[in-house]
Amino acid sequence: MNKTIDHLSADNIRALAISMVEKANSGHPGGSMGGADFMHILYTEYLKYDPSDMQWIFRDRFFMDAGHLSALMYAQYHLLGNYEKTDLENFRQWGSVTPGHPEIDVKRGIENTSGPLGQGHVMGVGAAIAAKFLSARFDNLFDYKIYGFITDGGIQEEISQGAGRIAGHLGLNNFIMFYDSNDVQLSSMTDEVTTEDTAMKYEAWGWKVITIDGHSHTHIRSALNAAHAELERPTLIIGRTIMGKGCVTADGAMYEGQCELHGKPIGGTKACFKSTLLNLGANPEDSFAVYEEVASHYKNVLSRKTAEAAERKTKIAAWEKQNPELAKKIQQFFNGDLPELDFSSISQKANSATRDASAAVLGYLAENVENMIVSSANLSNSDKTDGFLKKSSVLKKDDFRGGFLQAGVAELTMAAIANGIALHGGVIPVVATFFVFSDYMKPAIRLAAIQELPVKYVWTHDSFRVGEDGPTHQPIEQEAQIRLLEKIKNHSGDQSLLALRPADAVETSVAWQMALENKKTPTGLILSRQNITDIPTSGNSRFEDASNAKRGGYLVKAVENPDITLIANGSEVATLIEAAAELESSIKIKINVASVISEGLFRSQPKEYQESVIPTNGMVFGLTAGLPVNLENLAGSRGKVFGLDHFGYSAPAPVLDEKFGFTSKNACTEIIKYLETNKSN
């Protein structure tokens, strides 16, 4: 067999990929076979990293969109020494480091978790934004490339529109994406679902587009060289590839480009697994073997990459010596270290909406936290992230000195970009929209939770009190949905998301402090549009009292031996405090009131503390502007929760409060009914 080492290497990748799928009897072999040529050329000749230091912050980064092509990645990284042969043999099995869709594992080269199509390449766009942001602050030191790999499915996912528009608008010439275009999808050929001109679409967004034969190594090199030379635009390389490249039948006839090769083991198709291995130069008796010539070639590749990285590190070390303060700052950014911050010093207006309180905090952060990117889905003057914008500036093409990303109306794209910023490291991402539109963000929020990314979400207009906008804009079930992630543990065993709905302006300052200090998981701040009466202090400063929110819940009104405990979060806390005062005056009972900003965090506290706030055997009444389930677990089996079981209506907020029963007067009525019912029982 007379094959160049590059073609032999690509065939070795194909053989390894189909062997993984065959042994697991599960996976996607055809696309892995089609993308092998690009991956081999990219990783051996272009992608810059240090094989001895995979987490080196000045490395190029590769973001896979098509997570179903995990076998392609594992095969490639096995040649690079990042996976053992046994890892490949245990593909998709319990306890293996080679799961069915790639999960973040930077030490082995996996930069992002992917699977839901579309999000992977958008995370790459986020990483490219982070690199530009940092380069603008550190002498263009972060001038490396971010690579993406996408397939027909990712191109079709609606999120690709947002990413394409934003990357083109910002002129992200540091982002290079390979589109593995093979005309085949899982259940159909692509011509059954689309006739769009992908090249024209990306060109319209401001991308450089190059169409090549995705199996021609000469074409691949030429395209990558052109992409590296591009100074103004991101680059899309459309690689025309063949699904199942190299597949043959039992009698040796070519069997490529077929739909069934997408998602079935080769042995389960009309192709022959053994004959295909032989066609690829593999040994069917040891199909997981690395070809001798390929192993020797990759040994040289790794030596060269290590030497190139060492040369680059020497230059960076010289820069650090000349710029010790900046070098120290880079280290602090990537360590996640915060500067000295005094959240108690932030001036909050009395009885303000928590979105306005958040604006005050964001203004403070704009002046004190240098490595923060805040983004809003065309709502900055309404979700009040303009508190940050007013003291910063918008990120623009060729000018990334600011800290505000105008995402436009693209909530999911914005959230996925934030994940990419967090994955890149060194930058704190904050994204904002109305709470009801968190529905658009859920897939990216879920991936942030799975990847344990400290993204900060600002969700305003937190209840039906949005008012005249009506049911489409009034969140009812959203808090229940978000708090489900407080009940799911991530793979580190931690609560996978922290959701905070503060009770007043000062508690919002504390919530922001909690969000900034939470470096392990995403945090969501759920904030009001309408003004909220400040919670009374207990004799300490309000900030000192509100700092008890760091335990997830605390008593904002406390007496000894209470007859009943009232629980809520957000604006309903003030309503219950007012109701408690009325009831203590009218029927002479003793009442405690608790603000439970986060059920998940509260439930992680010692049982004794939980009991001191919400007695297990006591009378408990909860008030929530969402579904009763928001508080039912906290109220317990004896408790009663008053909430909503219907969508909202269009009317001024005070009218809705009256109609829906969210007044202190009606709260008193409901509490009395609850007390009387329990007396009779």
Buried (B, 14 or more C-beta within 10 A) or exposed (E): EEBEBBBBBBBBBBBBBBBBBBBBEBBBBBBBBBBBBBBBBBBBBBBBBBBEBBEBBBBBBBBBBBBBBBBBBBBBBBBBBBBEEEBBBBBBBEEBBBBBBBBBBBEBBBBBBBBBBBBBBBBBBBBBBBBBBBBBBBEEBBEBBBBBBBBBBBBBBEBBBBBBBBBBBBBBBBBBBBBBBBBBBBEEBBEEEEEEEBBEBBBEBBBBBBBBBBBBBEBBBBBBEBBBEBEEBBBBBBBBBBBBBBBBBEEEEBBBBBBBBBBBBBBBBEBBBBBBBBBBBBEEEEBBBBBEBBBEBBEEBBEEBBEEBEEBBEEBEEEBEEBEEBBEBBEBBBEBEBEEBEBBEBEBEEEBBBBBBBBBBBBBBBEBBBBBBBBBBBBBEBBBBBBBBBBBEEBEBEEBEBBBBBBBEBBBBBBBBBBBBBBBBBBBBBBBBBBBBBEBBBBBBBBBBBBBBBBBBBBBBBBBBBBEBBBEBBBBBBBBBBBBBBEEEBEEEBBBBBBBBBBBBBBBBBBBBBBBBBBBBBBBBBBBBBBBBBBBBBEEEBBBBBBBBBBBBBBBBBBEEBBBBBBBBBBBBBBBBBBBBBBBEEEEBBBBBBBBBBBBBBBBBEEEEBEBBBBEEBBBBBBBBBBBBBBBBBBBEBBBBBBBEEEBBBBEBEEBBBEBBBBBEBBBBBBBEBBEEEEEE
